[in-house]
Amino acid sequence: MTRPPTEEITLAEAMAAIAPVGVRIGCRMIRDGDAAHLLPNEAHSIPARQPAMRRASGAARWIAHGLLAELGVKDVAILRTPSGAPVWPDGIIGSLAHDDDMAVAAVAPVGHIASLGIDVEPAQPLPDDIFALVATPADRTDAADRHLAGRLLFAAKEAVYKAVYPLDREVLGYEDITVDLNAGRATTKTGRKVGLVYGVVPLVVVLAFVERKAR
Ligand SMILES: CC(C)(COP(=O)(O)OP(=O)(O)OC[C@H]1O[C@@H](n2cnc3c(N)ncnc32)[C@H](O)[C@@H]1OP(=O)(O)O)[C@@H](O)C(=O)NCCC(=O)NCCS
């Protein structure tokens, strides 16, 4: 599926509307040749993978480099560690995500938010078999559109994982994260309390954030 370019504009507007104060978010439709946006050290840090994945990682870093430049941080490589977590420049937190043809990134100066996580997903119902893996009885999603509640739950848990992993260095499963979309909150088995904001048009995007000392 190739998305129309208007989706990039609509998504950028939707993400700007949900971003917490101080957090910059951007998106980019993944284009042929986007792997070339990887800085040499970034390209080296990303294990040899399919060209589509390198394009996606290049697109996400293109966004992040632009957002960092807005903060006065230029030409800094966002390396990928063996855990998969990206390395941000000193004083900056951030997160990257991509689906088949859209990349997103969020960055912020370290301040009242200690860590960020983001996920992007197609705005389509989550297949039942995946929902069964992701959902627990404690999750609350009734405020969300019924057709997209499962997809939102999935994206929220991935975003929470990306926000919490850099703090705790612990691999979590879906069952280790409890999401309350109604309240815009999640908790983890490591005791983290995580804030959530989300949008569903034109894509499902969830941003997770850990506030300082919110443990
Ligand atoms: C982190 C993870 C959830 C990402 O999911 P994904 O669908 O593969 O990919 P996404 O497009 O959503 O995100 C990819 C980005 O996540 C980021 N990322 C990967 N591992 C990360 C980690 N441990 N911590 C923080 N961010 C991470 C990277 O920036 C990556 O982008 P890059 O490859 O261009 O550098 C997944 O790779 C993973 O590590 N899973 C293991 C744990 C798990 O699945 N638990 C159940 C979910 S809670």
The ligand as a Gaussian input file, in Angstrom:
#p B3LYP/6-31G(d) Opt

LIG

0 1
 C       11.233000      -2.166000      20.602000
 C       10.293000      -3.006000      19.774000
 C        8.989000      -3.151000      20.553000
 C       10.121000      -2.215000      18.452000
 O        9.151000      -2.704000      17.671000
 P        9.205000      -2.845000      16.057000
 O        7.792000      -3.097000      15.670000
 O       10.255000      -3.811000      15.684000
 O        9.673000      -1.503000      15.400000
 P        9.158000       0.013000      15.446000
 O        9.138000       0.534000      14.084000
 O        7.923000       0.182000      16.271000
 O       10.352000       0.706000      16.234000
 C       11.657000       0.591000      15.779000
 C       12.509000       1.531000      16.599000
 O       12.347000       1.226000      17.979000
 C       13.525000       1.652000      18.643000
 N       13.899000       0.614000      19.582000
 C       14.229000      -0.674000      19.316000
 N       14.521000      -1.311000      20.467000
 C       14.346000      -0.417000      21.480000
 C       14.491000      -0.484000      22.885000
 N       14.868000      -1.600000      23.508000
 N       14.240000       0.627000      23.609000
 C       13.859000       1.790000      23.021000
 N       13.692000       1.911000      21.669000
 C       13.947000       0.813000      20.918000
 C       14.609000       1.875000      17.595000
 O       14.852000       3.256000      17.499000
 C       13.967000       1.351000      16.328000
 O       14.295000       2.112000      15.196000
 P       15.625000       1.768000      14.313000
 O       15.584000       0.304000      14.050000
 O       15.437000       2.602000      13.104000
 O       16.785000       2.198000      15.152000
 C       10.820000      -4.405000      19.448000
 O       11.782000      -4.368000      18.505000
 C       11.427000      -5.127000      20.631000
 O       12.543000      -4.864000      21.035000
 N       10.682000      -6.094000      21.198000
 C       11.123000      -6.929000      22.295000
 C       10.223000      -6.804000      23.475000
 C        8.779000      -6.979000      23.100000
 O        8.402000      -7.162000      21.959000
 N        7.913000      -6.906000      24.120000
 C        6.517000      -6.880000      23.881000
 C        6.109000      -5.463000      23.568000
 S        5.922000      -4.580000      25.064000

